[in-house]
Amino acid sequence: MSNLADARRRIADNVAEVRQRMAEAARRSGRTADDVLLVAVTKYVGVEIMRLLIDAGCLALGESRPQDLWAKADAIADMPVQWHMIGHLQRNKIRRTWPRLSWLHSVDSQRLLVALDREAAARSEPLPVLLEVNVSGDRDKTGFACDEVAALAHQLGQWPHLEIAGLMAMSALESNAESARQDFAQLRALRDALQPQCPPGIVLRHLSMGMSRDYEVAIEEGATMVRIGSALLEGVLA
């Protein structure tokens, strides 16, 4: 992209197109655009491009690595954004990540639940979290297996200082949009099966699923959060 003005225009156009497609997919699932949150993934961009995304209305930003989230959150501390951690969070990075975080999508073990609940209790502030599920069974992915998270449902009250608000998943690494539909439908069905088994006060409202290649079918299958990077940055990054 030749200059910042061109980048601004292209990002604004990309965001508008993605939001239009999100709204159309939401209508196909009997919902509205307001029912689905766009999380703009900033994994490969610097501060200037992040600010252009924010100017285009992307106020929820997602990062995969804690160190990157720390640096970027500090660099745009003047901007009105929510930070979503969408990658693996090591327990030894919880304390430094916490003050910058609005949502954690990727809780992938009971040990992490215990550590997060302890931190929440010490700070006297809840943190909305999602349980990451490896619905596709890919060996290279983190996350609970479907049977593991099913067995965990009745225990979720053990971590009272967390707001356990739903599930998160990625489609199979080699999938296309339509083949991903099965993974997304499986996550929704798992959520629906788990909810009656959860203790009072645990409401699994959210499904974080869908990225640039498959966010429309994810929304059709019930996503309430989609994590989109490359579709917002098309024509901007070399």
N, C-alpha and C positions, 0 to 999 in steps of 0.2 A: 504494500500500500504506500503510495507516494508521499502522503503527508497526513497530518493529524485530522485535518478537515475532511479529507476523503474517508479516513477511518471512522470518523464520527458518523458520517452519512451512511456508510455501509453497515455499521453496527446498528444504527437506528432502524434501517430497513430489515436487517436480519431479525432483530427482536420483534418488530411488528409482524413479520411473516410467521415466526414461531408462535407468537401469541394467538394469531389468527387460527393456525392449525390446532393449537391447544383448545381453543374455544370450540372449533368444529368437532374435535374428538370428544370433548366434554358433552356437547349436545347429543352426539351419537350414543353416549352412555347415560343419557337422561339427566345430565347435570349442567352446571354453568361454568364459565371460565373461572369464576371466583372460587370454585371448589378445588382448584388445582394450583399449587404453588410452583412457580418457576424458580429453580435454584440454578444460578449461573455459575458454571464450574470455571474457576480461574487458574487452573493448574498450569497452563502454559503461557500465561500473560503477565506483563509487568504492570506497574502502577498506572501509567498513562491509559492503557487499554481498560484496566479495571474501572477507572474513573469514567470512561466513555460508556461502559456497560451500565454504571450507576446512573449516569445522566439519561440513558435510554430507558430507565425505569426498573432495572434489575437491582432490587434492594436486598435480595437474599443471595449470598455468595457461598460457594462450596469449595473446599480444599481437601486434598487427599493426604497430605503430609503435615503433621503438627508444626514442624519448623517453618514451612512455608506460610501456614496460617498465622503464626506469630508475627512474622516479618510483614506480611501484607496487611494484617489487621492494624498493626502499629503505623504503617505507612499511610493508611487512609482513616485514621482514627477520627478525623473531622467529618467523615461521611456517615449518613444515617443508614447503616446496613446491619443485617443480621448475618452472622457467620455460622455456616453449617459444616461440621466435620463429617466427611463422607468416606474417609479411608480409615485404616486400622489405627487405633489409638493405644499406644503402649501405656501400661499403668504408671510408669515412671515419668510420663509426660502429662498426666492428668492435671496436676496442680498448676503448671504454667499455662496450659491450654484453657482451663476453665474460665478465667475472667474474660476471655475474648469470645466465648462460645455462646450461641443461642440454641443450637440443636446438635445432637450427636446421632447420626444415622446408623452407625456401624458398631453397635455393641455385639461382640461375637463370642463371649465366653462368660461363664458364671463368675470367674475370678475378676473380670473387668466390672461386672455388676456390683460385686462386693466393694471393690475399690472406689467406684464412682459414688455409691451410696454413702460410704464413709466420708468422702470429700464433701458431699452435699450436706451431710449432717453437721460437719465442722463449720461450714459456711452458712448454715441455716438458710440455704436457698436451693430450690429444686432445679433440676435440669431435665428438659424433655429429651427422651432418648427413644430410639427404635432398635429392635432386635434384628440383627442381620442374619438372613437365612440363605444358605447355599442351596437354592431350589434346583439348580441344574446339576448339582453333584460334581462340578468341576474340581479336580484335585488341587488346582492352583489358587482356588478362592478361599477366603476366610468365611466364617459364618457358621451358625448352628446348622446341623442337618435337620431336616423336617421332623424326624422322630424325636430329636433332642429338644427342639423348641416346643413340641407338643407335650413332652413329659414335664417341661418347665412351667407350663401355664398356671397350674394351681399353686406354684411356689412364688409367683411374682410379687406377692404381698410382703415377702421377706426383705424387700428393698424399698422401704416406705418413703425415703427422702428423694427418690427419683420419680419422675413422671414418665412411666413406660407407656408410650402413646401409639405403638404400632409396630410394623415390620418393614424391613428394607431388603431388597434383593437386586441382583443383576441377572440379565439373561445369559444364556450360554455364550461362551467366548466366540464361537464360530457361527452364531445364529444370525439370521436376517430378521427383518421386522416381523414377518408373519410367523416364522418358527419360534420367535420369542414369545408369542401370544400364550403358548402353553405354559411357559414358566410364570408369566404374570397371572394367568388364571389360577395356577396352582398356589401362588402366594395368597391371592384373594381368598381362595377356598380354605387355605390353612388358617388365615386370620378369622374367617367366619366360624370355623370349627373350634378355634381356641377361645373365642370370646366367652361362650357360656361357661367355660372351665376356669376363667380368671376370677380372682378374689374381687369382692366389692371395691369399687373405686378405680379398677384398672379398665380403661376403655381403649381398645386397640383401634382407634379411629383412622390412623394414617397408614398409607402404603406408599413408601418411597421406592419407585421403580420406573425405569425408562430413562434412556439417554438419547443422544442426538439421532441415533440410527433407528430407534424404536419407540420414541416417546408417545407417538399417536396411538399405537396399539396398547401401550401401557395405560394410557388414560381411558381408552375404551374398556379396559379390563378392571378399572377402578382405582388407578393411581391418584393419590392426593398431592404428591410431590414428584416432580421430574427433575433430573439432574442433567443439564444440557450445557455443553461446551462448544464443540466444533460448529454446530449449526448456528450459533450466535456470532461466530468469528469467521465465517466463510468469506473469503476474499480480503481478509484483513491480515492474517498471519501468512508468512511465506511458507 
